[in-house]
C-alpha cells in the first residue's frame, strides 16, 4: 500500500513503480504484521504501507530529485514533489519518471528420467531478455476543510508504463551423454503497455469529541496490452521457421466504497465498526496467429476470450483499549464473495464457466502485558486469506519458448491461514518471537506436461496445506555515538503436505538474516552498509531455492545549507542476487538460475525548496482497498 491505498500491482509492474520512487519521497514504511479487522482480510503475511512525505505546514514547498544508475545498462529516475497549504486548503502533486534498460538471463537444464530413474533426454535452455522500460507516474490531491470538524478530499493517480523487449532463447535437446540432438532458436519482440487511472473521493466528519465518521469511494481502471512476435527456427540444415504472433489486451475495472465509524467509548477504549463493498471486472482476449503461406491464420487452439466478475461485501467490528498493565485489541471481519469466470469457446474449444459464492469470518487481535518499564509480552492472532491475482485465473497461454508455456487456472481457490505469535520486547533494544501459521488450500506453482511429455506448463493450483513454525530476533544497537545497527534474523521450519498429481510430503528449515548499519561521519556525511542472506528455502512444493544474498553500500552528503543531498550508492556489489534452484517433476528435474541487472552504481541529487510555517494539521481518513492485478 502507498499512503493507505493499494498499489494494485505485482510482478514487474510493482517493481517498476517502486524503482521510480526516490527515498526523498518516503516519510516512513509501516509493517503491519497483524492487521486489525478494519483492513481487508487479503494477505496472509500482513501489509507493507509506504507513507510519502506530505505538507504539514502552511506555505509552499517541494523537492526535486534526479538520479543516474549504471549496471550492465543505464537507469534514470526523476521526481518532483510539490505541496501547498493555506487556510482550509491543502494540495499536493507528485510526479516521477523512470527510464531504464533491463537485462534478465535465465538458464534451465532439464533432465528426463525413465521408470528406473535413468536419464533418457536432456533439454538445455539458455535465454536472454533485454529491453527498455519507461514509467510515468503522477498523483495529485486536494483536501478542503469545510468546517473545523469536517474535511473532504479528492485524489487522482495515473500511471503509464511502456516496455519494449528483445528476447532470445535456445532450446537444445541432448542425448544422455550430452551430445546435441537438435536445437531450436526462439526470437521474440514483446511490446507491452500498462495504463492505470484512479480517483478517490473521501470525507471525514467529527460527530462529537468522541466520535468520527469517514467515507471513501474509489474507482480504478487498468488498460493493458501485450504484443509479441515469435520465430522458432530449427538450427540444422533443411530446418524450419515457425512464425507466429500474439495480442493480449486486458481491461480491469474496480469500484469500491467503504464507511467507518470510530467511537472513543471511555478512558483508553476505542470501538470501531465499518462496511465495505467492492466490485471487480476483468476482460482478456488473447489472440494467436500463425504465418502460413504468407497469410496470418488465427490459432484457435491457443486463442481465448476470458471474463471475470467478482463482488465482495464486508462488515467489521473491533474494540481496542488499556486496563492497568494490559493493552488489548480484538475484532471480527466478515467477507462474502461471489464470482463468475467465463471462458468463451470457439470451433475448437468448448465454452466453459465457473461460479462460486462463499462467506468467511476473520477474527484478529492482540494482548500485551507490560511487565515493567522496559519488558512487555504480546500475543497476537489472526485469520487471513489470499485470493489469486485476477490474471492467474485466466487460462490463456503465455509462451516462454517452444517447449515451455505458462498458463492460468480458473479453478484456483483462495488459500486461508491462521497466524499466531508470542513476542517479548525489551525496550527498543531487543525483540524476540515464536510463531506458528497454518495455511490450507495452499496454492503453489505447479508444473504439468502434455501428452508427449515434451512441453512443460507452468501454472498454479491448490495443492494442500502448510505448517510453518518460526522464531525471530530483532536487535537494535548503537555501539558508538556515530554508529547504529539493526539486525534481524528469522528462522522458519515449513512442512508441506498435499497432492499435485502425486501425494507429497516435504519439509525444510530456512534462515533469513538482515543487517543494516548507519554511520554518521560528521560534516553532513552519512554512510550505510546493509545486506541480507537467505539459506536454502522453499516457497513452492516442487521448487527448492538455493542460498542467496546481497550487500549494499551508500554514502550521502548534505549540501546547500542542508537544502540538498547528494548520495552515492552501490547495490548488490558482489553480484550475488541471483535466483537459483532445482524444480522436481514426476518424470524430470530442472536446474535453473535467473539473474537480473541488479549490480548498480547510482548517483542521486535531491534539492528541497520553499518556505513553510508550522500549524496543526487535521488528519483525513484513509482507504484500505486491496486487490489483485498481475501484469509482470
Beta strands, then each sheet from edge to edge (+ up, - down):
strand 1: 26-32
strand 2: 47-52
strand 3: 57-70
strand 4: 74-86
strand 5: 89-113
strand 6: 119-147
strand 7: 150-174
strand 8: 180-188
strand 9: 191-206
strand 10: 211-234
strand 11: 241-266
strand 12: 269-292
strand 13: 295-298
strand 14: 304-323
strand 15: 326-344
strand 16: 352-370
strand 17: 375-386
strand 18: 397-401
strand 19: 404-407
strand 20: 415-426
strand 21: 430-449
strand 22: 456-480
strand 23: 483-499
strand 24: 503-522
strand 25: 525-534
strand 26: 537-540
strand 27: 543-545
strand 28: 548-559
strand 29: 564-571
strand 30: 579-584
strand 31: 588-596
strand 32: 600-614
sheet 1: 1+ 2-
sheet 2: 13+ 12- 11+ 10- 8+ 7- 6+ 5- 4+ 3- 32+ 29- 28+ 25- 24+ 23- 22+ 19+ 18-
sheet 3: 13+ 12- 11+ 10- 8+ 7- 6+ 5- 31+ 30- 27+ 26-
sheet 4: 13+ 12- 11+ 10- 9+
sheet 5: 13+ 12- 14+ 15- 16+ 17- 20+ 21-
end
